[in-house]
Amino acid sequence: MIVAIRFLIPLLIILTVIYVGLSIYSRLVRRRKLIAHWEKKGLTGDRDAFVARGLKKYDNSFRRKLLLGVYVVPLGAIALLIYITNFM
């Protein structure tokens, strides 16, 4: 059990760093797309408010929640390998 904890704590730290990096990158890409859409359509009004509304919608979107796969996929694969190794 101690060996598993010694393995999982650094893994969770690494996965958290990857998640934060992907989250920031994804948000920046979305921001650029909103600004490009604003300029392409030639919209009038407050651009910053438009971008803020778009980012708020993005924060609640399913695409944003998919980033949690950074945790689910590796930990699920490890759990599956442990199960297969021990019980099959």
N, C-alpha and C positions, 0 to 999 in steps of 0.2 A: 504494500500500500504506500509506503514512504517513497518507493521508487516511482510510482505513478504520480505522486504529488510533485516530486522533484522534476518530473518531465512535463507535467501539465502547467505548472506556474509559469515557466519561461515561454511555453507555447502560447498561453493566453496573453502574455505581455506582447509577444511578437504579433499575434493576431490582432490585438488592440491597436498597435502601431499601424498595421496594414489597413485596418478598418478606418481609422482616423484619416490616413492619407488618401484612401479611395473616396471617403466622404467629402473631404475638402476639394479634391480634384473634380468629382462629379458635380458638386455645387458650382464650381467655377465654370465648368463646361455649360451647365444650364444657364448661368448668368450671361455668358457670351452668346448663347443661342437667343436668349430673350432680347438682348441688345441688338443683335443682327436682325431679328424679326421686326423690332421697333424701327430700325433704319430702313429696312427693305420696304415695309408698308408705308413709310412716311407718316407715321402717326403723329398726332399733336397732343400736347398736354405735358404732364410731368412724367418724364422717362423713369426717374428713380422710383416713383410710386408704382409704375407698371412693372418694373423689375422686381420690386418688393412683393407685389401681389403674386407674380409668377413664381418666385422662390417660396412663398408661403404655400402655394398649391403644390409645389414640388416636394416640400417637406412632409406633406401628408400623403404623397403618392405611393403607389405600390412599388415603383421603381426604386425609390429611396429605401424601402424595406428589404428589397432584394440584396442590398449590401450586407445584411446580416448573414447572408450565406458564407461570408468570410469566416464566421464562427461555426456554422452548422456543418458545412461540408467536411472540413478537416477533422472536427471532433466526431462526426458521424462515421467517417471512414476509419478512424482509430477504434471506435467502439465496435464497428463491424469486424475489423481484423481481430480484435481481442475475442469476440464471440466465436468467430470461425476457428481461431486457433485453439480455444479452450473446449469447445463443445461439439465440434464436428470431427 
